[in-house]
Amino acid sequence: MNPDKTGVQRVVFTPVDTLARVDAVVRRLGDAIDLGLLTDGEQLPGESDLAAQLGVSTVTLREALMALRQRGLVTTRRGRGGGSFVTVPDGPAEDRLLARLADWSTEELRDLADHWAAVSGAAARLAARRTEPADLRQLQRSLAELVHAEDSGARSRVYGRFHVELAAAAQSARLTREEVTLQTEVGALLRLVLCDDRFLRDAADRHRAVISAVHDGAGDRARDLAEQCVQASMARLVELRLGPVGGVRGPRPKEAPDGQQPPSRERRVGTA
Amino acid sequence: MGSNPRPANAGSALLDDMSAADAAARVRDALEGVFDAVGATGADIESLLSAVLTEGRRPVSGDLAALRPGLHARLAGYDLVSGIGFVAAPGLLDDVPAWLEWWQKTADAAVQPLLLDLDPQRSAYSDYTHWDWFTLPRDTGQRAVAGPYVDYLCSDEYSLTLSAPVTVGGRFMGVAAADVYLRRFEAVVMPLLQRLPGPARLVNARGRVAASTDPRHLVGSLTKDHDLAAVLAGPAQGTDQDGLRLLPCDGVPLVLAAETPQVAPNRAWFTPGGRRGTRPPSP
């Protein structure tokens, strides 16, 4: 995601590069906390050790830790037994994810949507041609789990699995690998749109329509519908990214906090 | 790939000629070899689990480490096998809810364990009990061939998985299984299919093509409109349907579908110059 810079560039473009590295460190540690790889109360290595492990300067690491503290993901205690500790905030994960969404530009989100729609659309078209009842059983099982999943994390995991299964139903190992990779990028963000029950019902209906088109062997319809599944979710993410100022028209996800600020500003204050 | 244009000097007629029945038998032999590896793995597991149960305790995941020398030897000894191991029935082991003792060949011919996140709180892929390679042996009590399918759980490869139930005292303990990547399978069976007089393909019981010399029916596509279950349960010499000879690969659930030349017998394709036509009747 964040291109690794060479030593020469590091010297020439120090300020820009440092900022990019702060973002990279924040994203890396934020991901690790959201995925449960770093758990509540866990002590991070000392600053110089951690900086060396991540390959960044201690100045960069301190800026990243400051940004993480402002998001409530890290607390730092001084004195004996002190250090930096992972804190998973009590509030809903959606609040934190909203801050993470700010790491994405709308251009990056649009490009991700295009890539994902291309893969899922092609997968759906091929699956319609190559499907047999056993392929549909897995998709139907995922759809049923999607409808009944309680929290946005489970919904997002099953949503992602549906698209992986669609690519597998296309009998394409390459498209399947591509979907798996896409899900690692988009999985956490999808929680932000799937926490809304009404959106979840719409999404389930859209995915049900994909299954039915694949079942009918209607390749073009299956492709269009699968692309719409992706575009609807990603359009919702872009709306959230733009925030109230950018004009969120539909109802907000019910789990999202009231009076949310465009998180990008908070982050810029924290890292600038 | 493609239909099978053969060099004119492809050897003696004896070497060159292969009947569909011979090809089906050779395909069966190749997969029986893989089933040997599965069977040896299953026997190891059964004796290991029996010994543990005799001690009056439940098995734990660490007990399965004793399978490793055998698994590594079979990965090294069987060309077709790219992954092999034991998939425990959920609840079998005392220390973990689910477990795969699974080893794979790497690109540089080393072996490595498959490490999966089987925590349902973190992974949408933690439940493996719906895959064909698990349900077929569990539900039928018989060995099974699953696929071809994209194996996004273990290898991300287009694969066949051969599996057999493991039982101790009549109780289902899980499945012993081996993965065969389609590209490796193709390398073994294509030379056989290419020695048939016309285009041919191997299809599974559901009609999915597993290998083919016919560009119109490539791997992964479906061959519909034939009662393949009846062919698999039918006579060894197979049946003729719509210009296709459908032969069961005796004992493994694959059907060899070979186009039958409309001018029979094959000798009619010999030309006076000694070159033999290999083209099928035009489609």
Contacts between the chains, C-beta under 8 A, distances in Angstrom:
chain1	res1	chain2	res2	distance
A	35	B	122	7.5
A	36	B	122	6.1
A	129	B	221	7.8
A	130	B	220	6.0
A	130	B	221	6.1
A	130	B	222	6.1
A	131	B	222	8.0
A	132	B	206	5.3
A	132	B	207	6.9
A	132	B	208	7.0
A	132	B	222	6.2
A	134	B	132	7.1
A	134	B	206	6.5
A	137	B	130	7.9
A	138	B	130	7.1
A	141	B	130	6.8
A	154	B	124	8.0
A	157	B	123	7.2
A	157	B	124	3.7
A	158	B	124	5.5
A	160	B	124	6.7
A	161	B	124	4.3
A	161	B	125	6.9
A	164	B	152	5.6
A	167	B	150	7.2
A	168	B	149	6.8
A	168	B	150	4.0
A	168	B	152	5.7
A	171	B	148	7.3
A	171	B	149	7.8
A	171	B	150	6.5
A	171	B	158	7.1
A	171	B	208	7.9
A	171	B	219	8.0
A	171	B	220	3.5
A	171	B	221	7.9
A	172	B	150	6.8
A	172	B	220	7.8
A	173	B	150	5.1
A	173	B	156	6.1
A	173	B	157	5.9
A	173	B	158	4.7
A	176	B	150	4.7
A	176	B	152	5.1
A	176	B	156	6.6
A	177	B	152	8.0
A	177	B	156	5.2
A	180	B	152	6.4
A	180	B	156	7.2
